[in-house]
Structures are given as C-alpha cells and as structure tokens.
Amino acid sequence: MQYYQELTLLPDSEIPLPALWSKVYETVHIALAEDGSGEIGISFPAYGDVAFPLGDKMRIIALSAETLEQLQLKKKLNRLQDYLHMKSVKPVPEKKVHSYASYSRWHKENTKEQKVRRYLKRHSDVTEKEARDLFPGDQYGKEPPFVQMKSCSNHHRYQLYIKRTEKQEEVNGLYTTFGLSMDATVPEW
C-alpha cells in the first residue's frame, strides 16, 4: 500500500460525529463496491479515541494513486464538503510508518438464550436445563466501535462493528467493499 487519501470529519451542532460517520462511510462503501477491485483498504488513525472510538479521520489506502483517483471521492462526497476536509492523494510516508494493522468486521456473539434455543432445536434428546449448563453466562467483553449504516438493497439499518488488530509486518491481500480485511494490513503512522 503506497498511496493514501485522508478524510477528516468536521462535526458541528447540526451533524454530530456519529451521524457524519454514517453518511461518509456509506458513500465510501458504495464507491468501493463500484470499484470492485478489492485493492483498497481503510484505516482509522485515531481508532480508540475517547471522544468517539473511531476518531475523526479515515485514510483510504491503495497501491497506486490512479486507483484512489478513480474512486472520485471528492465528487461523491461533495454534498458533505462543509463537514469534511479531504486531502489530495499522497504517497504513504514510509519513514513514519510504525506498524501495520488489519481492520475487520466484527460480529456480535449470540446471547446465552439464543444459544440455548438453537441447541435445543438441533438436539431433541437434551433438556433445557442441560442446554443451559452447556453455555456460560454472556461474556461479551468490550465491543469494538461501530458505524451506523443503511443497506442500499433493503434499506435496513445495521451496525458495522470495526475491529483493529495490530500486525508485526505487512500482509498483502484483498479488502471487502467496506475497505476491511481479516488478514490484509494497512500501514499505520
């Protein structure tokens, strides 16, 4: 990954940061889906921020400047120009890269009740008490940050949880239409 374009979200009293993230990420997701190459990753430089866990920046990263320019993000995000600062496409500052990370989609685990019901449907010879004993209490731990999204196909709203995993070295691979990957990394600086 050698080139990037950075977006800084500028919330105000009209549009708070979570709502702005939804609008921006939905637009970027559609642009990545239209591109369809799977060669564009996304990073969140301020991931884990106290004010808003995804922070206020998004870096769209690719192997070539042409790939990023073909997305035409400036044009597609034009309606949000008052709430967004978009830098031009630049080379990744290799001397400043301190690590690599993969950003992936995280799915919420089922509750204990859901697990028990599902187990009972599949195992008719087990009592409800036995099924309950098989599953410990809910142990979610800390959920990663999410962006509220809206599906273009069925218009349902859903939460896109984004998990960050540090990696020791760069791993090449493909990214989803959300710019996420379980394995492929993006540089962090």
BELKA-V167599 format. One record per pair of residues at least 4 apart in sequence whose C-alpha atoms are under 6 Angstrom apart, sorted by the first residue. I is the first residue (numbers start at 1). J is the second residue. Records with the same first field share a line. If there is no record, write none. Layout:
I=J, J
This chain:
1=62, 63
2=63, 91, 92
3=61, 62, 63, 64, 65, 90, 91, 92
4=60, 61, 89, 90
5=59, 60, 89
6=58, 59, 87
7=57, 58, 85, 86
8=56, 57, 84, 85
9=56, 84
10=83, 84
11=15, 16, 17, 83
12=16
21=25
22=26, 147, 148, 149
25=29
29=177, 178
32=177
33=177
38=174, 175, 176
39=174
40=61, 62, 179
41=60, 61, 175, 179
42=59, 60, 61, 179
43=58, 59
44=57, 58
46=55
47=53, 54, 55
48=53
49=53, 55
53=145
73=77
74=78
96=189
97=188, 189
98=189
99=188
100=167, 170, 185, 186, 187, 188
101=165, 166, 167, 185, 186
102=164, 165, 184, 185
103=163, 164, 180, 181
104=162, 163, 180, 181, 182
105=161, 162
106=161, 162, 163
110=114
111=138
112=138
116=131, 132
144=162, 163
145=161, 162
146=159, 160, 161, 162
147=159, 160
148=158, 159
149=157, 158, 159
150=155, 156, 157
151=155, 156
170=185
171=184, 185
172=184
173=184
175=179, 180, 181
176=180
